Amino acid sequence: YSWNCGVEGPTKKMSVRKLRRQQLYNAFLMLFTSQGTPLIYGGDEFCNSQSGNNNAWCQDNETGWLSWGRTKDGEQLKKVVRQAIEFRRGHPILHKKGPVRLMDYKACGCPDLSYHSRRAWVFPADSSGRCLGVMYCGAYARRADGKEDDSIYIAYNLHWEPYTFALPNLKKDMKWSVKADTSRDEVFYPEGEEKVLKDSDEKSILVPPRTVMILIGK
């Protein structure tokens, strides 16, 4: 399934190009914050689209060849993909050896994986399944130095309207910070420069349309 964002083929309309770029960011963040092994085709990371042809395996011509020409969009996407890979690698909770159980089997105070919506701990029942909050509890994974991983909350808003996600309470002296936001030109905040939520905002967060946000609890 695909969608042209309102224009078929190449376009100079900036609003369409921006939305297409944002949808690419969404797809990669969804992939790299999922359990299992992320798989991409070579060239996906720099906008190689085969001009929309998804069945070019039998064509030994420019349709199926990788286009190595550098474009601004391609370079920016490659940067975001690299950052997503680094983020995943740095958080073992995103690539556990065993399957998640959706249970608090270590008595950490929350399940290893939980779902959220406008209400914390409640699976969404509105917006036709286009919005979902997912939290990985960092206590269920250890980093190489033996310390607990950060808790990670991913807000997936694939709706065309803003959506308010409830945020679960963190342990004392911990706060939610925004690590990535696909509605921004610079998707990932640099290490140590994450956007810390104010006390008045730590119970919920408003996510813009067609946006994926990653929050970390530190």
RAURLIN-V489114 format. One record per residue. N is the residue number from 1. RES is the residue in one letter. SS is DSSP state (@ for helix, = for strand, . for the rest). Layout:
<<N:RES:SS> <N:RES:SS>>
This chain:
<<1:Y:.> <2:S:.> <3:W:.> <4:N:.> <5:C:.> <6:G:.> <7:V:.> <8:E:.> <9:G:.> <10:P:.> <11:T:.> <12:K:.> <13:K:.> <14:M:@> <15:S:@> <16:V:@> <17:R:@> <18:K:@> <19:L:@> <20:R:@> <21:R:@> <22:Q:@> <23:Q:@> <24:L:@> <25:Y:@> <26:N:@> <27:A:@> <28:F:@> <29:L:@> <30:M:@> <31:L:@> <32:F:@> <33:T:.> <34:S:.> <35:Q:.> <36:G:.> <37:T:.> <38:P:.> <39:L:.> <40:I:.> <41:Y:.> <42:G:.> <43:G:.> <44:D:@> <45:E:@> <46:F:@> <47:C:.> <48:N:.> <49:S:.> <50:Q:@> <51:S:@> <52:G:@> <53:N:.> <54:N:.> <55:N:.> <56:A:.> <57:W:.> <58:C:.> <59:Q:.> <60:D:.> <61:N:.> <62:E:.> <63:T:.> <64:G:.> <65:W:.> <66:L:.> <67:S:.> <68:W:.> <69:G:.> <70:R:.> <71:T:.> <72:K:@> <73:D:@> <74:G:@> <75:E:@> <76:Q:@> <77:L:@> <78:K:@> <79:K:@> <80:V:@> <81:V:@> <82:R:@> <83:Q:@> <84:A:@> <85:I:@> <86:E:@> <87:F:@> <88:R:@> <89:R:@> <90:G:.> <91:H:.> <92:P:@> <93:I:@> <94:L:@> <95:H:@> <96:K:.> <97:K:.> <98:G:.> <99:P:.> <100:V:.> <101:R:.> <102:L:.> <103:M:.> <104:D:.> <105:Y:.> <106:K:.> <107:A:.> <108:C:.> <109:G:.> <110:C:.> <111:P:.> <112:D:.> <113:L:=> <114:S:=> <115:Y:=> <116:H:=> <117:S:.> <118:R:.> <119:R:.> <120:A:.> <121:W:.> <122:V:.> <123:F:.> <124:P:.> <125:A:.> <126:D:.> <127:S:@> <128:S:@> <129:G:@> <130:R:.> <131:C:=> <132:L:=> <133:G:=> <134:V:=> <135:M:=> <136:Y:=> <137:C:.> <138:G:@> <139:A:@> <140:Y:@> <141:A:.> <142:R:=> <143:R:.> <144:A:.> <145:D:.> <146:G:.> <147:K:.> <148:E:=> <149:D:.> <150:D:.> <151:S:=> <152:I:=> <153:Y:=> <154:I:=> <155:A:=> <156:Y:=> <157:N:=> <158:L:.> <159:H:.> <160:W:.> <161:E:.> <162:P:.> <163:Y:=> <164:T:=> <165:F:=> <166:A:=> <167:L:.> <168:P:.> <169:N:.> <170:L:.> <171:K:.> <172:K:.> <173:D:.> <174:M:.> <175:K:.> <176:W:=> <177:S:=> <178:V:=> <179:K:=> <180:A:=> <181:D:=> <182:T:.> <183:S:.> <184:R:.> <185:D:.> <186:E:.> <187:V:.> <188:F:=> <189:Y:.> <190:P:.> <191:E:.> <192:G:.> <193:E:.> <194:E:.> <195:K:=> <196:V:=> <197:L:.> <198:K:.> <199:D:@> <200:S:@> <201:D:@> <202:E:.> <203:K:.> <204:S:=> <205:I:=> <206:L:=> <207:V:=> <208:P:.> <209:P:.> <210:R:.> <211:T:=> <212:V:=> <213:M:=> <214:I:=> <215:L:=> <216:I:=> <217:G:=> <218:K:.>>
